[in-house]
Amino acid sequence: DVNEVNMDSQNGLLAAADDSGEVLVYDLKAKKLLRRLQQCHSNICATSCFRVGQRWQLVSGGLDGKVVHWNFNKIRALHSFPVAQAPAQQGQMVNPRYPYCLAPHRNGEHIAVGLGDGSVSVLDLS
């Protein structure tokens, strides 16, 4: 199942995060699969988005508790952020700190991560 799709309209790309833990990147102009990031996450990949201003970079978030910054041209992780390892918020009873949504800042250096415990983390990608 596809959990989220995200478009980079400037470069004609689409990223799809799926239940297998992969992110698939499609070239919309050529109408073909461009890259398959198969070792993104050890569990469901819930979300992904392209990094603003960086043609070959995207960020993914999975239910393994990681946010991963990728160079998808080289199919290489640039950095992994273990966001689920932070201490739980007081009063948290059920939902773990898994990343469920991503929002890039327009400068491309930061990304906001919506977490399952109701909190938001801001990560530095520079």
N, C-alpha and C positions, 0 to 999 in steps of 0.2 A: 504494500500500500504506500502511496505517496502521501507524505505528511504536510509538505509545504513546497510551493514553487516560488521562485524569485526570478525576476528578469533584469538583465542589464541591457536596456534598450539601446544605449549608445553603441555597444559592441555586438548587439544581436545575439545575446546568449541567454540561456535559461538554465537554472539549477533546480534540481528536484531532490529533496531529502526523503529517504524512504525507510521502511521498517527493517530492512536488512542491514541498516547501519551505513549504507552507501550514500554518496551524493553523485548524481549523474549530471553532467554539464553538456547541454546541447547547443550546437551552432544553428541558430534559427535561419540564417541566410542560406546555408548549405543543406538544411533540413536533415541533419545527421547527429548522431552521438559524437561528441568531441572528446570527452574524458569520463572515465569511471573511477571515482575515488573509492576503492573497495575496502580499504582498511581505515576508514574514517573513525568508526565507533564500534565498540564491542556489543552494542545494543542498538535499539532504535535510534535513527537520526531524526530528530524532531523538527529541526529548523536549519536553514542555511541562507546566506545572503552574500552578495558580491561586495568587495571592499571598494569604496568610492575612490576613483582616480588611479586604481591599480588594475590594469587590464587582466592580469593572470592570477588575481588573488580572490579568495572567498573565505568565509568563516562558516563553520558548521557547529551545531550544538546537539548533543545526544543524551539519551537516557542512561548513559554510562557516567554521567556527571561531568563531562568534559566539553569545553568549547575549543575548537581546533582552528587555527589560522593556516590556510593552505596556499601554496603556489600550485595551482591545478595544471599549469603547463608542464611542470616537471613532476607532477603527482607526488609532491613532497610536503609534509607538515612543516611549517615554519615555527610554530609554537603551539603548545597545548596548555590550556588553563583548567586546572581541576576545580571548577566552581562548586562542586558538591561537597568538597572537603571542609569548607568554612563552617564555623560553629552555627548551629541552628538558632533561629530567632527565639526569643522568649515567648512562650505561649504557643509555639508551633507544635501541633499534635500529630499530623498525618503526612502532609505532602513534603517530599524531599526537595532539596535544592537543585533539581534537574533543570537544565536550560530548555525553555519552551518557545522563546521567541527572541529574535535579534533585530536591532535597529542601528544601522550605521550612522555616524555623524557625517555631515557633508564634507568635513575636512579629511575624512578617510583615516584619521589617526585613532579614533575611539569608536567603540561599539557598546551599546547598551544591551544587557542580557536580562530578559524577564525570566525569573526563576519560580519553580513550583511552590516555594514557601511564601510567595507573595512579595518577595524582595526584588530589587533591581541592582545589578552590578554593572559598573562601567569599566571596560578593559582597554588598556593602551596597546595598540597594534604597531606603534612606530618603533 
